[in-house]
Amino acid sequence: MKILITGSNGQLGSELQDILKSQADKECYFLDRKQLPLDQTLIIQDILGMYQPDIIIHAAAYTAVDKAESEPVLADIVNHLASEEIAQYCRLNGAKLIAISTDYVFDGNSDTALTEDAPVDPINTYGLTKLKGEQAVLKWHPESIVIRTSWVYSTYGNNFVKTMIRLMTEREEISVIDDQIGSPTYAKDLAQAIVDIIEGEDWVGGVYHYSNEGEISWYDFAVAIREIKGLDCRINPIPTAQYPTPAKRPKYSLLDKSKIKRTFKVEVPDWRTSLQAMLAKVTSNE
Ligand SMILES: NC(=O)c1ccc[n+]([C@@H]2O[C@H](COP(=O)([O-])OP(=O)(O)OC[C@H]3O[C@@H](n4cnc5c(N)ncnc54)[C@H](OP(=O)(O)O)[C@@H]3O)[C@@H](O)[C@H]2O)c1
């Protein structure tokens, strides 16, 4: 089985490398920005054709959520038009496609966990480009699997967990938003779920939701990081209004994971268990 992974140096791409590199039954091509420049849409299908993959895991994206507000054209090219090219390639060449999307396709005002058929209404420019990307993927290649995820972190790359560790080490006091509710996703768990789907017997196209289990605020997440890491820093809960950002963020974007669990029997670990695992890895790397 030949698998091509886009965004190989990103959080998810790096976790996929860790899992897939040791699997002898799979021939994997991990492509970074230089090998597959997604902003050059005209050459994407030619590059993919050089590898003839059976499956593409499309983990690359323009993920600078705030910057997307001032770079909407580039964000659209990378998240929408490049995804469309990849889906067209897959359809024309009989390859399977797993593409990753986001909770930001919703307006963030729900008060119950979001199922895959909840109405979409992107909360910001990044969310809009990702929604157009997932719609293009399913239009050109309806058997594709689109997985929406949220609050992704890993030992690789930059993310909330690593920022919190740095700030809590440097400062005596920090402030963290407590009125945005969701669930984090350890990229290693998502990578394992993707590999389990690929290895499973049933391939059922469509949209799925995946994050870790649980429902917390960013403040709760920061407090848990402090506890597990044994740091000594005061954390003040603040409302979103006290931390304005160029891109709007959802008040509530908890993803309902029933469909992915039911369809593919994938495991969805609890957020705290996964945070402990990630922080143990951070500590052993120090
Ligand atoms: N991070 C989150 O909190 C979050 C939340 C919801 C959904 N998602 C989605 O989950 C997926 C994985 O996210 P992640 O956290 O692993 O993202 P990430 O760490 O930011 O990685 C994104 C990857 O995309 C690559 N990329 C960006 N622009 C590119 C371009 N023009 N051409 C080629 N490659 C390009 C980056 O390359 P460089 O390494 O060279 O920059 C990077 O390797 C994405 O689809 C993202 O939209 C993420």
The ligand as a Gaussian input file, in Angstrom:
#p B3LYP/6-31G(d) Opt

LIG

0 1
 N       -3.641000      23.121000      14.810000
 C       -4.933000      23.115000      15.185000
 O       -5.281000      23.524000      16.305000
 C       -5.982000      22.596000      14.247000
 C       -7.339000      22.667000      14.643000
 C       -8.318000      22.186000      13.781000
 C       -7.953000      21.635000      12.573000
 N       -6.647000      21.579000      12.191000
 C       -6.305000      20.997000      10.895000
 O       -5.546000      19.822000      11.153000
 C       -4.604000      19.616000      10.087000
 C       -3.219000      19.439000      10.684000
 O       -2.895000      20.608000      11.406000
 P       -1.514000      20.776000      12.165000
 O       -1.841000      21.275000      13.514000
 O       -0.680000      19.557000      11.995000
 O       -0.919000      21.989000      11.332000
 P        0.560000      22.564000      11.303000
 O        1.378000      21.982000      12.399000
 O        0.443000      24.043000      11.170000
 O        1.113000      21.969000       9.942000
 C        0.613000      22.385000       8.702000
 C        1.565000      21.931000       7.646000
 O        1.105000      22.467000       6.399000
 C        2.233000      22.931000       5.704000
 N        1.903000      24.002000       4.785000
 C        1.407000      25.231000       5.073000
 N        1.329000      25.972000       3.953000
 C        1.800000      25.178000       2.940000
 C        1.974000      25.379000       1.557000
 N        1.683000      26.549000       0.968000
 N        2.469000      24.360000       0.825000
 C        2.795000      23.178000       1.411000
 N        2.642000      22.932000       2.712000
 C        2.150000      23.930000       3.479000
 C        3.188000      23.451000       6.762000
 O        4.486000      23.485000       6.225000
 P        5.714000      24.164000       7.010000
 O        6.078000      23.167000       8.077000
 O        6.767000      24.337000       5.985000
 O        5.180000      25.454000       7.550000
 C        3.005000      22.417000       7.868000
 O        3.895000      21.344000       7.725000
 C       -4.776000      20.815000       9.158000
 O       -5.647000      20.473000       8.126000
 C       -5.432000      21.868000      10.029000
 O       -6.194000      22.781000       9.259000
 C       -5.654000      22.036000      13.020000

